[in-house]
Amino acid sequence: MKVYILFSFLLLAVICSSSVDAQAKFGRLCSSHSRNIIRGCDRHGCGHYGAKRGKGKHMGLDIACADGDTVYAPFDVKLNGRSRPYGNNNAIDNGINLSGKGLCFKLFYVQPDRTTGTVKKGQRIGRMLPMQRVYRGITSHVHVQMCNRSNPTKYF
């Protein structure tokens, strides 16, 4: 009986761990940086997950990126449609839903080249929008948000 219980726990552990690829690490997102750099703090706030945002908290991770940069696929991904962070049609109200390596996530402040299909790691998926037009003086960035709003930091 103890062997069956032990086997059940081991099987459950294997099933749970296989849902997200253990190697799910984001590759380079922006052309102006050779590696992903988490946005620090500026007068508009901080870029880490959970940073204070008014009465709420920041539900994503900001990766520094220059306005107009090419934005790359962080790994092989499926494009799952457009995502609008604000819904107000301002200059940066655009983004894309993606999935790959067992993850579902969104990239905000990106003008996607297309919103369906697949893209290989390192291929262009779009262009960083003009964040300085909306938030003058902010560190321009791509906002990475998991579909379930969990903390994406461990993938960087």
N, C-alpha and C positions, 0 to 999 in steps of 0.2 A: 504493500500500500504506500509506504514512504517513497518508493522508487517512482510510482505513478504521480505522486504529488510533486516531487522534484522535477520530473520530466515536464509536467504541466507548466510549472513556473518557468523553466528554461524555454519552452516553446513560446509562452507568452512574451518573454523578454525578447526573443528573436523577432517575433511578429511586430512588436512595438518599435523596435529599433530599426526595422527595415522600412518604415513608412517615410522617414526622412533620411536621405543619403548622408552618411557620417562625414563625407567629404564636401558637403554643401558649403563652400566658401565663395564669397563674391569676388570675382575677378575685377579688374579695373573698370570703373564706370565712365570716367570723363577723360577727354583727350588732353586737358591741360595738366593732369596729374598722373604720374607714372604708377601711383598706388592710391588706394582709397584713404582719404583723410577725413576723420569725423570733424565736422564744424564745431569750433569752440563757442565761446560766448561773445556776443556783441550787444549793441544797444537794443536789438530786437529779440534777444533771448539766447538760449543755448541749444545746441544741436543734438545732445544725447537723449536717449530714450528716457521718458519720465520727467524731463525738464518741466518746470512750472510754465504754464501758458494761461495767464489770467487766473480764472478759478479752476481750470482743468490742468491736464498734463499732456505733454508732447507724446504722441502715440507712434512715433517713428524714429528714424535715425537720419540725420542730415549729413550727406557726403559732399564736401567742398567741390565746386565745379564752377568754371567761368561761364558767364552769359555767352551763348552762342557756341559753346563746346559741342563736339560730337559726343554722343552718349552711346556706350557700347553694351552689348549683352554680357552680363557677368558670368554666365555659363550657358550651355545650350538651353534655350527657353522656347515655350509656346506663348504666342501673343494672344491674349484673351479679351481684347477690346479696350476701349478708351476708359479713362477714369478722370473725373473732374473733381479736384480737391475742394473747390469753393462753390461751384455752380453759379458763378456770377459773370463769367465770360471776361474777366480781366486779362491782362497780358500774360499771366502765368497759369491760368486756369485750365491746365491740360496735363495729361499723364496717360499711363498705360498699365493695364493688368497683365501680369506675367505668371508663368508657372514653370518649374523645372527642378530637378533634383529633390523631388518630394515637397517642394515649397510653393506657396502661393503668395505673391507679393505685388505691390504697386510702386511705380516710380512716378512721382509728381514733379511738375515744373519742366516737363519734357514734351516737345512737339514730336510725336512718333512719326516715323516714315510710313508705317502702316500699322494696322491694329489686329491683324489676323495672320496666321501662318506660324512658321518656326524660324528661329534665328540661332546660328551657332555662336559659341563663346567668342567674344572679341569683335563680332560684326556690328556694324552701326545699327542702332534701333531708332535713333532720332537725334534731336538737337535740344540743348539746354535753352530754355526760354529766358527773356530779359528780366530777371528778378529785380534788378536795380530800378526798373521803371515803377515797380509796385512798392518795394521796400528799400528806398535809397539808404546806402551805407551798410546793409546787411552783408554777411558773407554769403555770396551766391552758392547755391547747393541744389542737389537732387535729394528729394525726400524719399526715403525707403520705408515703406509701411507694409507689414505682414497683413495678409487678408484677415487674419483672426486678431489683429492688433497686438500680438505678442511682441516681445522684445527681439529685434533682429540683430542685436550687437554681436552675439556669438557667431554669426555667419561672416563677420568681417575680421 
